Amino acid sequence: MLNKALLDPEVSRFIRENLNKDLPSLILKGSPFKNISAQELAIQIKGLKVAEKKFPELSRNADIIYPPKLNLEQTSSEITAKYKASLISGKTGIDITGGLGIDSYYLSKNFKDFNYCELNRELAEIADHNFRVLEAENIKVHTGDGLKVLDDSEKRFNWVYADPARRDDHGGKVFRFEDCEPNIPANLELLMQHTDNILVKSSPILDITLGLNELKHVKEVHIVAVRNEVKELLWILEKGFTGKALIKTINFEKNVVQEFSKNEKNSSLTPEFSLPENFLYEPNAAIMKSGLFDLLAEKTGTKKLHRYSHLYTSAELKSFPGRKFQIEDIKQYKPAELKKYFKSKKANITTRNFPETVENIRKKFKIKDGGKDYIFFTTNMNEDKIVIFCRKA
């Protein structure tokens, strides 16, 4: 049951004033409010802390209520929710796995009528309150099983959205569609009775080929990364679609958005290989997840250092969806001779297709993490182990 006492302006002020205080000490002091426990205050303080980074728009609203930390961890960020909203629109939509409602809130902006469904009554109450605070008046809240809400409905929806729970009965993490709740492959026929279009969010660790084998009618797969960390995979299903899925990668950096995609029209020529030239390129995490390595070389006009190194090079600086470096020096990997070439005690080290770990290399050469130098330990096209010294381009 939602504690309405949390909405008192004095409580909101207390939460913001104590945002950076030591939480255990604060809880030990007890709550200064008659109808609110110290634990309830702690949940709101933790929630606001998470929200400031994860969904800043909501954090600026003093009337937003937050659920326990686990629910916050499982919800989408503002940036990924907005990206989903850019993919779908229509007259009617439904989110059958509502959660905190971040996705529902942003998706609803592109629909005349939107439906939110959530099994957890307390979470549904919090979402309902937050929708009203955010003036999302076109969202109808359903407390209960989203699949049952859909099954009982006589409506057809332009889009159905689902973010299946990725924990088993023992709290362990799962990632295959068939192990999640709800089981989308097992309920695909029911879903398709109520829509022609489905958007499904899955774990970022799910293998794309495995996902394509589990699901039918997949038209697009979007690999979404934020600051070079893959956050989620999005699967767009269209009823009756039997072609090859478009694979799209997107990486949201601080001041730039890196996009790259492959569809049936893209060629798949054997890439050109080369020894390191003047510039070195490292694909972003979304592309590393996609496996579109050969196509990347072709479309960016770069050459690969080795079939399995997944590093690229060029004589002239190219536009590239990832990190770009200017090569300053290249040495053979001969540990006894290498030590004299390390100009600094600090460097950013990366290994690609190399037999030693970053940790072992740091110990061997006594190099701390950080600084402006970037050193790549890799294998070139001639199977030589090499060390490439770089600066950011």
C-alpha positions in Angstrom: 0.0 0.0 0.0 1.4 3.4 -1.0 2.1 5.5 2.0 0.6 8.9 1.1 2.5 10.6 3.9 5.6 10.4 1.7 4.0 13.1 -0.4 4.2 15.8 2.3 6.5 18.7 1.1 8.4 18.5 4.4 9.2 14.8 3.7 10.4 15.7 0.2 12.6 18.4 1.6 14.1 16.1 4.2 14.9 13.5 1.5 16.7 16.0 -0.7 18.5 17.6 2.2 19.8 14.2 3.3 20.7 12.8 -0.1 24.4 12.7 0.5 24.3 11.9 4.2 25.5 8.5 5.6 22.4 6.3 5.2 23.0 3.7 8.0 23.6 6.6 10.5 20.4 8.3 9.3 18.4 5.1 9.7 19.8 4.6 13.2 18.5 8.0 14.2 15.0 6.9 13.3 12.3 8.8 11.3 11.4 12.4 12.3 8.0 11.8 10.8 5.1 10.2 12.7 3.6 8.1 9.8 6.8 7.2 8.0 9.4 4.7 9.0 13.2 5.2 8.7 13.3 2.3 6.2 10.7 4.0 4.0 12.8 7.2 4.0 15.9 5.2 3.1 14.1 3.7 0.1 13.2 7.2 -1.2 16.7 8.5 -0.6 18.3 5.5 -2.4 15.7 5.9 -5.2 16.4 9.5 -5.7 20.1 8.9 -5.9 19.6 6.3 -8.6 17.1 8.5 -10.4 19.5 11.4 -10.7 21.8 9.4 -12.9 19.3 6.9 -14.5 16.2 9.0 -15.2 17.1 12.7 -14.5 13.7 14.0 -15.7 11.9 12.1 -13.0 14.4 13.1 -10.3 13.6 16.7 -10.8 10.0 16.2 -9.8 9.7 16.3 -6.0 6.4 14.3 -6.0 7.9 11.1 -7.6 7.8 8.0 -5.4 10.5 5.3 -5.8 10.3 1.6 -5.2 12.9 -0.6 -3.5 16.4 -0.7 -5.1 15.9 -4.1 -6.9 13.0 -2.7 -8.9 15.1 0.3 -9.8 18.0 -1.9 -11.0 15.7 -3.8 -13.3 14.1 -0.8 -15.0 15.2 0.9 -18.1 17.2 4.2 -18.0 15.7 7.4 -19.4 18.1 7.3 -22.4 17.2 3.7 -23.4 13.4 4.3 -22.8 13.5 7.3 -25.1 15.2 5.2 -27.7 12.5 2.6 -27.6 9.9 5.4 -27.9 11.6 6.5 -31.1 11.0 3.1 -32.6 7.2 2.6 -32.2 4.0 4.7 -32.3 0.3 4.3 -33.0 -3.2 4.8 -31.7 -3.1 2.1 -29.0 -0.3 0.4 -27.2 0.2 -1.9 -24.2 3.1 -2.7 -21.9 2.4 -6.2 -20.5 5.3 -6.1 -18.0 5.1 -2.6 -16.6 7.5 -2.5 -13.6 8.2 1.0 -12.4 6.7 2.3 -15.7 9.7 4.2 -17.1 9.2 2.5 -20.5 5.4 3.0 -20.4 5.8 6.7 -19.6 8.1 7.4 -22.6 6.3 5.0 -25.0 2.9 6.5 -24.1 4.0 9.9 -25.6 3.7 8.3 -29.1 0.2 6.8 -28.5 -3.3 8.2 -28.1 -4.1 5.4 -25.6 -1.6 3.4 -23.7 -2.0 0.5 -21.2 0.3 -0.4 -18.3 0.1 -3.9 -16.7 1.9 -5.0 -13.5 1.5 -8.1 -11.3 3.0 -6.4 -8.2 0.2 -4.3 -6.6 2.6 -2.0 -4.7 4.7 -1.3 -7.8 1.5 -0.7 -9.9 0.3 1.8 -7.2 3.6 3.7 -7.4 3.6 3.8 -11.2 0.0 5.0 -11.2 0.9 7.8 -8.8 3.9 8.8 -10.9 2.0 8.8 -14.1 -0.5 11.3 -12.6 2.3 13.4 -11.3 3.9 13.4 -14.7 0.5 14.2 -16.3 0.6 11.1 -18.5 -3.2 11.0 -18.6 -3.4 8.6 -21.6 -2.0 5.7 -19.5 -4.5 3.2 -18.1 -3.1 1.1 -15.2 -4.0 -2.6 -14.9 -2.9 -4.5 -11.8 -2.5 -8.1 -12.8 -0.9 -10.5 -15.3 -0.4 -8.6 -18.6 -1.0 -11.7 -20.6 -4.3 -12.2 -18.9 -5.2 -8.5 -19.4 -4.4 -9.0 -23.1 -6.3 -12.3 -23.3 -9.4 -10.8 -21.7 -9.4 -7.8 -23.9 -11.3 -7.7 -27.2 -9.1 -4.9 -28.5 -6.3 -5.1 -31.0 -3.3 -2.9 -30.3 -0.9 -1.2 -32.7 2.0 -2.3 -30.5 2.6 -4.7 -27.6 5.7 -4.1 -25.5 7.3 -6.7 -23.1 10.3 -6.7 -20.9 10.2 -10.2 -19.4 11.5 -10.7 -15.9 14.9 -12.3 -16.0 15.0 -14.0 -12.6 14.0 -17.6 -11.8 12.1 -18.9 -8.8 15.2 -18.8 -6.7 16.2 -15.2 -7.6 18.9 -16.4 -10.0 19.4 -14.5 -13.3 18.3 -16.1 -16.6 18.5 -14.7 -20.1 16.9 -17.1 -22.6 13.4 -16.0 -23.7 11.9 -19.4 -22.7 13.3 -19.1 -19.2 11.9 -15.5 -18.6 8.5 -14.5 -17.3 6.4 -14.2 -19.4 7.7 -16.8 -21.8 7.4 -14.8 -25.1 8.0 -17.7 -27.6 5.3 -19.9 -25.8 2.8 -17.0 -25.9 3.6 -15.6 -29.3 0.3 -16.9 -30.8 -1.7 -15.2 -28.1 0.2 -11.9 -28.6 -0.3 -12.0 -32.3 -4.0 -12.4 -31.9 -4.0 -8.8 -30.4 -1.3 -7.1 -32.5 0.8 -7.3 -35.6 3.8 -5.6 -33.9 5.7 -6.5 -30.8 8.7 -4.9 -29.2 10.6 -7.1 -26.7 13.5 -6.1 -24.5 16.0 -8.8 -23.5 19.2 -9.2 -21.5 22.3 -7.8 -23.1 24.1 -11.1 -22.6 21.6 -13.1 -24.8 23.3 -14.5 -27.9 21.7 -12.9 -30.9 21.7 -16.1 -33.0 20.1 -17.9 -30.0 17.4 -15.2 -29.8 16.7 -15.4 -33.5 16.3 -19.2 -33.2 13.9 -18.8 -30.2 11.6 -16.1 -31.7 9.6 -16.0 -34.9 8.8 -13.0 -37.1 11.9 -11.0 -36.0 12.2 -8.0 -38.3 14.8 -6.0 -36.4 17.3 -6.4 -33.6 18.7 -3.3 -31.9 21.8 -3.5 -29.8 21.7 -0.5 -27.4 24.8 0.6 -25.6 25.4 3.6 -23.3 28.9 4.9 -22.8 30.3 1.8 -24.5 28.4 -0.7 -22.3 25.6 -2.8 -23.9 22.5 -2.2 -21.8 19.8 -4.1 -23.7 18.8 -5.9 -26.8 15.5 -4.9 -28.5 13.6 -7.3 -30.8 11.0 -6.0 -33.2 8.5 -8.6 -34.3 6.1 -8.2 -37.2 3.3 -10.7 -37.8 4.1 -12.8 -40.9 7.6 -11.5 -41.4 10.0 -14.2 -42.6 12.9 -12.3 -44.1 16.4 -11.7 -42.6 16.4 -9.4 -39.6 18.0 -6.0 -39.8 20.8 -5.8 -37.1 21.3 -2.3 -35.8 23.8 -1.1 -33.2 23.6 2.2 -31.4 26.0 3.6 -28.8 25.1 6.7 -26.8 28.3 8.6 -25.8 28.3 11.9 -24.0 28.3 14.2 -27.0 27.8 11.8 -29.9 25.6 8.9 -31.0 27.3 6.1 -32.9 25.1 4.0 -35.2 25.8 1.1 -37.5 23.6 -1.5 -39.1 23.3 -4.4 -41.5 20.4 -5.6 -43.6 19.9 -7.9 -46.6 21.2 -5.3 -49.0 24.6 -5.0 -47.3 27.3 -7.0 -49.0 29.5 -9.4 -47.1 32.9 -9.2 -48.9 36.1 -10.5 -47.4 37.7 -7.6 -45.6 41.1 -6.2 -46.5 43.9 -6.9 -44.0 46.8 -4.7 -43.3 49.7 -4.1 -40.9 49.1 -1.1 -38.6 49.1 2.2 -40.6 48.7 5.7 -39.1 45.4 5.3 -37.2 44.0 2.5 -35.0 40.3 1.9 -34.4 38.5 -0.1 -31.7 34.7 -0.8 -32.3 32.2 0.2 -29.6 30.6 -2.5 -27.4 27.4 -2.6 -29.4 29.3 -3.6 -32.6 31.4 -6.1 -30.6 28.1 -7.7 -29.6 26.8 -7.7 -33.1 29.7 -9.5 -34.7 29.5 -7.3 -37.8 33.2 -7.1 -38.1 33.8 -7.7 -41.8 31.0 -5.3 -42.8 32.4 -2.7 -40.5 35.7 -2.6 -42.4 34.0 -2.3 -45.7 31.6 0.5 -44.7 34.2 2.6 -42.8 37.0 2.2 -45.4 39.3 0.6 -42.8 41.4 -2.6 -42.8 41.5 -5.3 -40.2 44.8 -6.2 -38.4 43.8 -9.8 -38.1 40.7 -12.0 -38.5 40.2 -12.3 -34.8 41.8 -9.1 -33.4 38.8 -6.9 -34.2 41.0 -3.9 -34.5 41.1 -1.7 -37.6 43.6 0.6 -39.2 43.9 3.3 -42.0 46.4 5.7 -43.4 43.9 8.7 -43.2 41.6 9.4 -40.2 38.1 7.9 -40.9 34.7 8.3 -39.3 34.3 5.2 -37.1 31.8 4.0 -34.6 34.2 3.4 -31.7 37.4 4.8 -30.3 40.0 6.4 -32.6 43.7 6.5 -32.0 46.8 7.9 -33.6 49.6 5.4 -33.7 52.9 6.6 -32.2 55.0 3.5 -32.2 54.8 -0.3 -32.9 57.0 -2.9 -31.3 57.3 -6.7 -31.4 56.2 -8.3 -28.2 59.6 -9.1 -26.6 59.2 -8.5 -22.9 62.9 -8.1 -22.1 63.3 -5.3 -24.8 59.9 -3.6 -24.2 60.4 -2.1 -20.8 62.5 0.8 -22.1 59.7 1.9 -24.4 57.2 2.6 -21.6 57.5 6.3 -21.2 55.1 6.6 -18.3 54.2 4.5 -15.2 50.5 5.0 -16.3 48.7 3.8 -19.4 45.4 2.4 -20.6 46.0 -1.1 -21.7 43.8 -3.2 -24.0 44.4 -6.8 -25.2 42.8 -8.2 -28.4 43.6 -11.7 -29.6 46.5 -11.9 -27.3 47.6 -14.7 -25.0 48.2 -12.6 -21.8 45.6 -10.7 -19.7 45.7 -7.0 -18.9 46.3 -7.8 -15.3 49.4 -9.9 -16.1 50.7 -7.3 -18.4 50.3 -4.6 -15.7 52.2 -6.7 -13.2 55.0 -7.6 -15.6 55.7 -4.1 -16.7 54.6 -2.3 -13.5 52.1 -0.1 -15.3 49.2 1.6 -13.4 45.8 2.3 -15.0 45.1 5.8 -16.4 46.9 8.6 -18.1 46.9 9.8 -21.8 48.8 6.8 -23.2 46.9 3.9 -24.8 48.7 0.6 -25.4 47.2 -2.3 -27.4 48.7 -5.8 -27.1 47.4 -7.8 -30.1 48.3 -10.1 -33.1 48.8 -8.8 -36.6 48.0 -10.4 -40.0 51.3 -12.2 -40.0 50.5 -13.9 -36.6 53.1 -11.7 -34.9 52.5 -10.6 -31.3 52.8 -6.8 -31.3 52.4 -3.8 -29.1 50.9 -0.6 -30.5 51.5 2.7 -28.6 48.8 5.3 -29.3 47.2 8.6 -28.3 43.5 9.4 -28.8 42.8 10.9 -32.2 
